[in-house]
């Protein structure tokens, strides 16, 4: 399974360790484009969108502070990708993320209203 991992640069080491863990389980981790000086923000967002489109599932490593991760979660929601939360600290948008994860785990595929 292709797994796109989202998370901020602050967790680059943790993301790489988690990617190794996924590889050991036979999954194919897709790592985010971290904010680097060589590419623009638009290029980073575009690459992340491409990887997310290719992914079967999205895994979130998040502490409540990264705007980029919030943006990526929005793409995950819009693409109706299954979400798995690896680390999160309750600071913002957490309730929506947790509800979406629970919904996906119960077999929901549309995200949002359970009447869809």
RAFEN-V827334 format. One record per backbone hydrogen bond with DSSP energy under -0.5 kcal/mol. NH is the residue of the N-H (numbers start at 1). CO is the residue of the C=O. E is the energy in kcal/mol with one decimal. If there is no record, write none. Layout:
NH,CO,E  NH,CO,E
//
This chain:
3,1,-0.5  3,28,-2.4  4,2,-0.5  4,57,-2.4  5,3,-0.6  5,30,-2.5  6,4,-0.5  6,59,-3.1  11,8,-2.1  12,9,-2.0  15,11,-3.0  16,12,-2.3  17,13,-2.3  18,14,-2.3  19,15,-2.4  20,16,-1.9  21,17,-1.9  22,18,-2.4  23,19,-2.4  24,20,-2.2  25,21,-0.8  25,22,-0.8  26,23,-1.8  27,22,-2.4  28,1,-3.0  29,27,-0.7  30,3,-3.5  31,29,-0.6  32,5,-0.5  34,32,-0.9  36,34,-0.6  39,36,-1.1  44,40,-2.0  45,41,-2.7  46,42,-2.5  47,43,-2.4  48,44,-2.4  49,45,-2.2  50,46,-2.1  51,47,-2.6  52,48,-2.5  53,49,-2.5  54,50,-1.5  55,51,-1.1  55,52,-0.5  56,2,-2.6  57,2,-1.5  58,82,-2.7  59,4,-2.6  60,84,-2.6  61,6,-3.0  61,59,-0.5  62,60,-0.6  62,87,-3.0  67,65,-0.7  70,66,-1.6  71,67,-2.4  72,68,-2.6  73,69,-2.5  74,70,-2.1  75,71,-1.9  76,72,-2.4  77,73,-2.7  78,74,-2.7  79,75,-2.6  80,76,-0.6  80,77,-0.9  81,76,-2.2  82,56,-0.6  84,58,-2.2  86,60,-3.0  86,84,-0.6  87,60,-1.3  91,89,-1.4  97,93,-1.8  98,94,-2.9  99,95,-2.6  100,96,-2.3  101,97,-2.5  102,98,-2.5  103,99,-2.5  104,100,-2.5  105,101,-2.4  106,102,-1.2  107,104,-1.7  108,103,-2.4  116,113,-1.3
//
